[in-house]
Amino acid sequence: GGGGGGGQVEEEVDVFDVDKVWSDLCQPTEFNTVNRLGFMVRRGNKGLLWKMDMMAAIETIAEKEWENTARRRQLLELKKWRLQERPEKLEKLYEIRDVFEKR
Protein backbone atom coordinates (compact mmCIF):
# COMPACT_ATOMS: atom_id res chain seq x y z
CA GLY A 1 0.00 0.00 0.00
CA GLY A 2 0.08 3.61 -0.27
CA GLY A 3 0.99 4.53 3.30
CA GLY A 4 0.76 8.05 4.64
CA GLY A 5 1.38 9.99 1.43
CA GLY A 6 -2.01 9.49 -0.18
CA GLY A 7 -3.79 12.68 -1.26
CA GLN A 8 -0.93 15.05 -0.50
CA VAL A 9 0.20 17.21 -3.36
CA GLU A 10 3.46 19.07 -3.21
CA GLU A 11 3.13 22.60 -4.50
CA GLU A 12 6.03 24.19 -6.26
CA VAL A 13 6.76 27.44 -4.48
CA ASP A 14 8.88 30.15 -6.06
CA VAL A 15 11.16 31.61 -3.46
CA PHE A 16 12.50 35.11 -3.98
CA ASP A 17 14.45 37.62 -1.99
CA VAL A 18 11.97 40.35 -1.03
CA ASP A 19 14.73 42.87 -0.31
CA LYS A 20 16.36 42.25 -3.71
CA VAL A 21 13.05 42.55 -5.57
CA TRP A 22 12.18 45.77 -3.72
CA SER A 23 15.66 47.14 -4.35
CA ASP A 24 15.28 46.36 -8.08
CA LEU A 25 11.88 48.08 -8.12
CA CYS A 26 13.42 51.20 -6.59
CA GLN A 27 16.26 51.49 -9.12
CA PRO A 28 15.88 54.54 -11.36
CA THR A 29 15.85 54.04 -15.11
CA GLU A 30 16.96 56.30 -17.94
CA PHE A 31 13.33 57.16 -18.67
CA ASN A 32 11.70 59.83 -16.49
CA THR A 33 8.22 58.59 -17.32
CA VAL A 34 9.12 55.06 -16.22
CA ASN A 35 10.50 56.47 -12.97
CA ARG A 36 7.26 58.37 -12.31
CA LEU A 37 5.16 55.30 -13.09
CA GLY A 38 7.46 53.21 -10.91
CA PHE A 39 6.79 55.55 -8.00
CA MET A 40 3.04 55.01 -8.44
CA VAL A 41 3.39 51.25 -8.86
CA ARG A 42 5.50 50.97 -5.70
CA ARG A 43 2.90 52.94 -3.72
CA GLY A 44 0.01 50.82 -4.99
CA ASN A 45 -1.69 48.14 -2.91
CA LYS A 46 -0.86 45.21 -5.20
CA GLY A 47 1.55 42.45 -4.26
CA LEU A 48 5.28 42.61 -4.81
CA LEU A 49 5.29 40.09 -7.67
CA TRP A 50 2.56 42.04 -9.48
CA LYS A 51 4.60 45.22 -9.04
CA MET A 52 7.68 43.45 -10.40
CA ASP A 53 5.75 42.20 -13.45
CA MET A 54 4.13 45.60 -14.02
CA MET A 55 7.47 47.40 -13.94
CA ALA A 56 8.97 44.85 -16.33
CA ALA A 57 6.10 45.49 -18.75
CA ILE A 58 6.41 49.27 -18.40
CA GLU A 59 10.17 49.14 -19.02
CA THR A 60 9.68 46.93 -22.09
CA ILE A 61 7.14 49.37 -23.54
CA ALA A 62 9.44 52.32 -22.83
CA GLU A 63 12.41 50.64 -24.53
CA LYS A 64 10.35 49.78 -27.61
CA GLU A 65 8.98 53.32 -27.79
CA TRP A 66 12.51 54.72 -27.47
CA GLU A 67 13.68 52.50 -30.35
CA ASN A 68 10.68 53.47 -32.49
CA THR A 69 11.26 57.17 -31.82
CA ALA A 70 14.95 56.84 -32.71
CA ARG A 71 14.04 55.00 -35.92
CA ARG A 72 11.52 57.71 -36.89
CA ARG A 73 14.12 60.40 -36.16
CA GLN A 74 16.65 58.63 -38.39
CA LEU A 75 14.12 58.36 -41.21
CA LEU A 76 13.29 62.06 -40.92
CA GLU A 77 16.99 62.96 -40.99
CA LEU A 78 17.51 60.76 -44.05
CA LYS A 79 14.55 62.38 -45.79
CA LYS A 80 15.91 65.85 -44.99
CA TRP A 81 19.32 64.85 -46.32
CA ARG A 82 17.85 63.43 -49.53
CA LEU A 83 15.49 66.32 -50.20
CA GLN A 84 17.48 69.30 -48.95
CA GLU A 85 21.10 68.78 -47.96
CA ARG A 86 22.16 66.41 -50.73
CA PRO A 87 20.75 68.56 -53.56
CA GLU A 88 22.43 71.64 -52.07
CA LYS A 89 25.81 69.88 -51.93
CA LEU A 90 25.38 68.53 -55.45
CA GLU A 91 24.57 71.99 -56.70
CA LYS A 92 27.77 73.34 -55.14
CA LEU A 93 29.76 70.52 -56.75
CA TYR A 94 28.20 71.32 -60.13
CA GLU A 95 29.12 74.98 -59.70
CA ILE A 96 32.71 74.06 -58.88
CA ARG A 97 32.83 71.72 -61.86
CA ASP A 98 31.56 74.51 -64.14
CA VAL A 99 34.26 76.82 -62.81
CA PHE A 100 36.97 74.25 -63.61
CA GLU A 101 35.54 73.55 -67.06
CA LYS A 102 35.67 77.25 -67.95
CA ARG A 103 39.36 77.43 -67.11
PEUR-V52614 format. One record per residue. N is the residue number from 1. PHI is phi in radians with two decimals (none if undefined). OMEGA is omega as a letter, one per 20 degrees, with the letter a starting at -180 (999 if undefined). Layout:
# PEUR-V52614
<<N;PHI;OMEGA> <N;PHI;OMEGA>>
This chain:
# PEUR-V52614
<<1;none;a> <2;-1.37;r> <3;1.15;a> <4;-1.45;a> <5;-1.56;a> <6;-1.11;r> <7;1.50;r> <8;-1.51;r> <9;-2.07;r> <10;-1.42;r> <11;-1.64;r> <12;-1.43;a> <13;-1.99;r> <14;-1.40;r> <15;-1.82;r> <16;-2.45;a> <17;-1.52;a> <18;-1.00;a> <19;-1.09;r> <20;-1.17;r> <21;-1.08;a> <22;-1.11;r> <23;-1.05;r> <24;-1.09;r> <25;-1.14;a> <26;-1.57;a> <27;-1.23;r> <28;-1.22;r> <29;-1.95;r> <30;-1.38;a> <31;-1.87;a> <32;-1.04;a> <33;-1.10;r> <34;-1.10;r> <35;-1.10;r> <36;-1.16;r> <37;-1.13;r> <38;-1.06;r> <39;-1.04;a> <40;-1.19;r> <41;-1.09;a> <42;-1.09;a> <43;-1.43;a> <44;-1.19;a> <45;-1.71;r> <46;-1.44;a> <47;-1.27;a> <48;-1.10;r> <49;-1.16;r> <50;-1.07;r> <51;-1.08;r> <52;-1.10;r> <53;-1.12;a> <54;-1.10;a> <55;-1.15;r> <56;-1.08;r> <57;-1.15;r> <58;-1.08;a> <59;-1.13;r> <60;-1.10;r> <61;-1.08;a> <62;-1.09;r> <63;-1.12;r> <64;-1.12;r> <65;-1.13;r> <66;-1.06;r> <67;-1.11;r> <68;-1.12;r> <69;-1.12;r> <70;-1.11;r> <71;-1.12;r> <72;-1.09;r> <73;-1.10;r> <74;-1.09;r> <75;-1.13;r> <76;-1.13;r> <77;-1.13;r> <78;-1.12;r> <79;-1.09;r> <80;-1.07;r> <81;-1.10;a> <82;-1.13;a> <83;-1.56;a> <84;-2.14;a> <85;-1.20;a> <86;-1.07;r> <87;-1.05;r> <88;-1.11;r> <89;-1.17;r> <90;-1.11;r> <91;-1.07;r> <92;-1.09;r> <93;-1.11;r> <94;-1.10;r> <95;-1.10;r> <96;-1.12;r> <97;-1.05;r> <98;-1.08;r> <99;-1.08;a> <100;-1.20;r> <101;-1.18;a> <102;-1.32;a> <103;-1.33;999>>
